[in-house]
Amino acid sequence: MPRLVIQPGIFEGDVPPTKTILQVLLEQRAPMHFSCRRGLCGQDLIRILSGWEFLNPIGDLEDGTLELLRAKGKKMRMACCARIVGEGEVTVEIVR
């Protein structure tokens, strides 16, 4: 099963590929702002520290939001859209 690490010390464990990183953050009661859960609001930005290759592809809505936030191409994702789909470990941190 895919493994997720949310730094600093928020979560470390196995995550099914059906669960978004935002869902894990909310389960851990991490201080994460969010609104739309579709990649449009731009409130749940995370930085991918490692394991980018194990994440699902970026969709059109998320891509547009990342561009508006000037985060496109900088190993950042919207937590509500990012899921681990490969058999590997992904390490992220919340962008504040």
N, C-alpha and C positions, 0 to 999 in steps of 0.2 A: 504494500500500500504506500502511496506517496507520503512524504514526511514534510512537515512545515515547522519552521522556527520563526517566531516573531520576537524580535529584539526590542528593547533590552529585557529579557527575562519574562516576557508576557506569556509565551506558549511554546511548547516543543512536543510534537507528537505526530501520530499518523492522522491523515485526513483523507476521506473518500473524495474521488474526483468530481462528485456531484456538489460538493460544498465550496462556496466561495470563501476567499480569505476574509471578507467582511463578516460572513457568518461566524467564522472562528473567532474573530475579534470580539464580536458581540457576545458570544458564549462565554468568553473570558472576562467580560465586562471591562474591556480595554477602553480608554478614553478616545473614541473615534467618532468624528462627526460624519453624518451621512444624511441623505435625503431621498433621492429618487430610486436608488438601487438599480439603475440602468446605465450608469456611466456618464450621465449628463451633468449632474450638479457640481462635480469637481471637488467635493468635500472630503472624499475618502482616499486621498492620494497616498500611495505607499512606494517606498524605494526597494527595488529588488537587489539584495546584496550578493546573492548567488542563486544558481539554479534557474535562470531565465529560460533556458531551453526546455524545462519541464512544465512550463505554463501554457495554457490554451492560447490560441492566436488572439490578437487584438481585433475587436470588431469595429465597424464604422463609427458608431456613436462614441465609443471610448476613444478611438483615434482622434476624432474631432475635439473632444474635451482635452486630451493630452496636448494637442496642438495649441489650443487656447491658453492652457496653463503654462505653455513653454516647457513642457515636460516630455515632449515627444523625442524619442531617440536617446533618452537619458536613463534607461533602465528603471522607469517608473510605470506604475499601473494604477488603475482605479480598483480598490479592494473588492468592490461589489461585482466586478467583472472577471477578476483573476481567479482561476482554478488551477490546481496542479493536475495535469493529465498524464504526465510521464512518471515512470517509476524512479524517482529520485528525490533529493531534498532541496527545498527552496527556503531561503532565509530572507526575511523582509524586515523593514522598520517603518513606522508611521512617519509621514512627513508632516511636520507641524508648521 
